[in-house]
Every structure is written in structure tokens, then in C-alpha cells.
Amino acid sequence: MKPGKVIGTVTLGHRDPAFYGGRWVVISPMTADQLTGESSSDISTAWSLVAYDNFGAGVGDEVLYVEGAEAMQPFDRPIPLDAITVALLDSYKYTPPTES
């Protein structure tokens, strides 16, 4: 799982029936600077991605997401999906690793 922040939504004209009930969101992966609060920017320098969301995440919400084969696990058949939100974060505490 990776942390990210929802920075937008995607509107589709047509979609696979397996996706009804959810929507698509644009996620900016959160870097260590954003997790610790050292960065004031909501958008990281990493590539943003589009993920399927079934939790109702809105712009500005912090989420956990997975990519790859794990993203297809909630569905009962193979589906063309590369990323999905798996949790909405209410709060978190991040302590960066220390060098020994």
C-alpha cells in the first residue's frame, strides 16, 4: 500500500459494468516530505495516477492505494485495472527512518 492525496476526479462517458458504484480519482503519491509536513505542496514530484475508488474519496482526501495485480482482488473476474484505493486516512503519524 502507498499513501496518496486525491487531487482530482475523472469523468467517463462509458465504462465497464463492473465499475458501477465507484468512480475514478486522480492521486498524487505522497512523498516523505509531505508525510512529515515539511512540504507545503499538495502535489508531489512523482507521477500522478488514476485509481478506481469505491469509498467516496474527494479532492483533498488522503488515501492508501495499491497498484498492479492486487488492485483486481476485490472483483470476481479479471478486470482491466491498475490501481484502486483501499483506505481513507483520517489521521496518520509518519516517522522517517533514521540512519545508523
C-alpha positions as CSV (number, residue, x, y, z in Angstrom):
1,M,0.0,0.0,0.0
2,K,1.1,3.5,-0.8
3,P,-0.1,6.8,0.6
4,G,-1.5,9.5,-1.7
5,K,-3.7,12.6,-1.9
6,V,-6.7,12.9,-4.2
7,I,-6.1,15.9,-6.5
8,G,-9.0,15.4,-9.0
9,T,-11.7,13.2,-10.5
10,V,-12.2,11.6,-13.9
11,T,-15.4,11.7,-15.8
12,L,-16.1,8.8,-18.2
13,G,-18.7,8.7,-21.0
14,H,-18.8,4.9,-20.9
15,R,-17.5,2.3,-18.5
16,D,-17.4,-1.5,-17.9
17,P,-20.5,-2.5,-15.8
18,A,-18.2,-4.0,-13.1
19,F,-17.2,-0.4,-12.2
20,Y,-20.7,0.9,-11.4
21,G,-21.0,2.2,-7.9
22,G,-17.5,3.7,-7.8
23,R,-15.6,6.4,-9.5
24,W,-12.2,7.3,-10.8
25,V,-9.9,9.7,-9.0
26,V,-6.5,11.3,-9.7
27,I,-4.0,10.6,-7.0
28,S,-0.7,12.3,-6.3
29,P,1.6,9.9,-4.4
30,M,2.7,11.4,-1.1
31,T,6.5,11.7,-0.5
32,A,8.3,11.6,2.8
33,D,8.4,15.4,2.9
34,Q,4.6,15.5,2.5
35,L,4.1,12.8,5.1
36,T,6.2,14.7,7.7
37,G,4.6,18.1,6.8
38,E,7.9,19.6,5.6
39,S,6.4,20.2,2.1
40,S,3.6,22.7,1.7
41,S,2.6,21.4,-1.7
42,D,-0.3,19.0,-2.2
43,I,1.2,17.7,-5.4
44,S,4.4,15.6,-5.3
45,T,7.0,15.5,-8.0
46,A,6.1,11.8,-8.6
47,W,3.8,10.9,-11.5
48,S,0.2,11.2,-10.6
49,L,-2.1,8.2,-11.3
50,V,-5.7,7.4,-11.9
51,A,-7.3,4.9,-9.5
52,Y,-10.7,3.3,-9.0
53,D,-12.4,4.5,-5.8
54,N,-15.3,2.8,-4.1
55,F,-15.0,4.7,-0.8
56,G,-16.2,8.1,-1.9
57,A,-12.9,9.9,-1.6
58,G,-13.0,13.5,-2.6
59,V,-10.4,16.1,-3.7
60,G,-8.1,16.8,-0.8
61,D,-8.6,13.4,0.9
62,E,-5.6,11.3,1.9
63,V,-5.9,7.6,0.9
64,L,-4.0,4.4,0.7
65,Y,-3.9,2.7,-2.7
66,V,-2.5,-0.4,-4.3
67,E,-1.3,-1.0,-7.9
68,G,-0.9,-4.0,-10.1
69,A,-2.5,-7.4,-9.7
70,E,-3.5,-6.6,-6.1
71,A,-5.9,-3.9,-7.5
72,M,-8.0,-6.6,-9.1
73,Q,-8.6,-8.6,-5.9
74,P,-12.0,-7.1,-5.0
75,F,-13.5,-8.2,-8.3
76,D,-14.9,-11.7,-9.0
77,R,-13.3,-11.8,-12.5
78,P,-10.2,-10.4,-14.2
79,I,-10.8,-6.7,-15.0
80,P,-8.6,-4.1,-16.7
81,L,-7.5,-2.2,-13.5
82,D,-4.1,-1.0,-12.4
83,A,-4.8,1.0,-9.2
84,I,-7.5,1.1,-6.5
85,T,-8.0,3.0,-3.3
86,V,-8.1,0.6,-0.3
87,A,-8.5,3.1,2.6
88,L,-9.4,6.7,3.5
89,L,-7.0,8.1,6.1
90,D,-8.4,10.1,9.0
91,S,-5.1,10.7,10.6
92,Y,-1.6,9.2,10.4
93,K,1.8,9.5,12.0
94,Y,4.9,9.1,9.9
95,T,8.4,8.9,11.4
96,P,11.2,8.8,8.8
97,P,13.8,6.0,9.2
98,T,17.0,7.1,11.0
99,E,20.4,6.3,9.7
100,S,22.6,4.2,12.0
